[in-house]
C-alpha cells in the first residue's frame, strides 16, 4: 500500500511566537514532526504540504472572528523553515478546513497512486479532523501520529482524536 506523509498548516502564521493565529502546541510537535518528515524523505515516501492560502478579505476571518492569517502570497502563509518543502513536493493550497474541499489534493494523491495517508500538523480539531474525515470518505486509509498533531485547545484535541479513532476508524499512533 503506497503511503504519503501529509503536513497540514505548519505555517508561520500558526507556528511562530506572536503570529496572528498562534498555536503554541505547533512548536511542541516540531521536533517529532521534523523527524517523521526526514524519515519519510529517506524512505522515499511522497510528502505533501497542505496549506491555508486565504484572500485578504476571506469570509472565514469575519465568520469565525479570527484575525487575518495565512494570506496568500505573504510570509505568514509559508511553511516554517524547519519543515520547508523540497523541490517537487506538492503544495496544496486550501481555503477551508479540509485539505480536500475545493483543492487538487485527491487528484494529486490518485496521480501518485496513494492509498494511505499519514496526517500531521495543526489544528487537531479543525483542519486535521476535517481532512481526516474527507480522506476516509474518499476511501483512503488514515494514520495520525498523536505526537505530530497540535491542538489549539487540549480538550478539543482529545475530542478530535477520539472522533478520528472511534468514528472514522483512523489509526492513531
C-alpha positions in Angstrom: 0.0 0.0 0.0 1.5 3.3 -1.1 1.6 5.9 1.7 2.1 9.7 1.7 3.0 12.0 4.6 0.7 15.0 4.6 1.7 18.1 6.6 -1.2 20.4 7.3 -0.9 24.1 8.0 2.5 24.2 9.6 2.7 27.8 8.6 4.5 30.8 10.0 1.1 32.4 10.9 0.3 29.5 13.2 3.8 28.4 14.5 5.9 31.5 15.1 5.6 33.2 18.6 3.3 36.2 18.3 1.9 35.1 15.0 -1.7 36.3 14.1 -3.3 32.9 14.9 -0.5 31.4 17.0 -1.0 27.8 18.0 1.7 27.3 20.7 1.4 23.5 20.6 2.8 23.5 17.0 6.2 24.4 18.4 6.0 21.4 20.8 5.3 18.9 17.9 8.0 20.4 15.6 10.9 18.0 16.7 8.7 14.9 16.3 7.3 16.1 13.0 10.7 17.0 11.7 12.0 13.5 12.5 9.0 12.0 10.8 9.5 14.2 7.7 13.2 13.3 7.5 12.3 9.6 7.8 9.6 9.9 5.1 12.0 11.6 2.7 14.7 9.0 3.5 12.2 6.2 2.8 11.1 7.8 -0.4 7.5 8.5 0.7 5.7 11.3 -1.1 5.4 14.4 1.2 2.5 16.7 0.6 2.1 20.1 2.2 -1.5 21.2 2.6 -1.6 25.0 3.4 -4.1 27.6 4.2 -4.0 30.3 1.5 -6.6 32.9 2.2 -7.6 36.0 0.3 -7.1 39.2 2.3 -10.9 39.5 2.7 -11.7 35.8 3.3 -15.1 35.4 4.9 -13.6 32.9 7.4 -12.0 35.9 9.2 -15.3 37.6 9.7 -17.4 34.4 10.3 -15.0 33.0 12.9 -13.7 36.2 14.3 -10.2 35.2 13.6 -7.6 37.7 12.6 -6.4 37.6 9.0 -3.9 34.7 8.7 -2.1 32.7 6.1 -3.0 35.4 3.5 -1.9 34.1 0.0 1.5 35.5 -1.0 2.6 36.6 2.5 5.4 35.2 4.6 2.8 34.2 7.1 1.4 31.7 4.6 4.7 30.0 4.1 5.7 26.6 5.7 8.0 27.1 8.6 11.7 26.8 7.8 12.1 23.6 9.8 9.7 21.7 7.5 10.2 23.7 4.3 9.1 21.8 1.2 11.7 20.4 -1.1 11.6 20.9 -4.9 9.0 18.6 -6.3 7.0 18.2 -3.1 3.4 19.2 -3.8 2.0 22.2 -2.0 -1.8 22.1 -2.0 -3.5 25.5 -1.3 -6.7 25.3 0.7 -9.3 27.9 1.7 -11.4 25.8 4.1 -10.8 23.4 6.9 -10.5 20.2 4.8 -7.4 19.7 2.6 -9.8 18.0 0.1 -12.5 20.6 -0.2 -12.1 22.6 -3.4 -8.5 21.6 -3.8 -6.3 19.3 -6.0 -5.4 17.0 -3.1 -7.5 14.0 -4.2 -6.3 14.3 -7.8 -2.7 14.6 -6.7 -3.0 11.5 -4.4 -4.6 9.5 -7.2 -1.8 10.5 -9.7 0.8 9.3 -7.1 -1.1 6.0 -6.5 -1.5 6.8 -2.8 -3.9 4.6 -0.7 -2.8 5.6 2.8 -2.2 9.0 4.4 -0.2 9.9 7.5 -1.8 13.2 8.6 0.2 15.6 10.7 0.1 19.3 11.6 -2.4 21.7 13.0 -5.1 22.2 14.3 -6.0 18.7 15.5 -9.7 19.6 16.0 -10.1 21.6 12.9 -8.0 21.1 9.7 -6.6 17.7 10.7 -10.0 16.4 11.8 -11.8 17.6 8.7 -9.1 16.4 6.3 -9.2 13.0 8.0 -12.9 12.8 7.6 -12.8 13.6 3.9 -9.9 11.3 3.4 -11.8 8.4 5.0 -14.9 9.3 3.0 -12.8 9.3 -0.2 -11.6 5.8 0.6 -8.1 6.4 2.0 -6.6 4.6 5.0 -5.5 7.2 7.5 -3.0 7.2 10.3 -2.5 10.1 12.7 0.6 10.2 14.9 -0.5 11.8 18.1 2.9 13.4 18.7 2.7 15.2 15.3 -0.6 17.0 15.6 -1.2 20.2 17.5 -4.4 21.2 19.3 -5.5 24.8 19.8 -7.2 23.6 23.0 -6.2 20.3 24.6 -9.8 19.2 25.3 -10.8 19.9 21.7 -7.7 18.0 20.5 -8.7 15.0 22.7 -12.2 15.1 21.3 -10.9 15.2 17.7 -8.5 12.2 18.3 -11.5 10.3 19.8 -13.6 11.2 16.8 -10.9 10.1 14.3 -10.3 6.9 16.1 -13.8 5.8 17.2 -16.0 7.3 14.5 -13.8 7.5 11.4 -11.6 4.4 12.0 -8.4 6.3 11.8 -5.3 4.6 13.3 -3.9 6.9 16.0 -0.4 6.0 17.0 
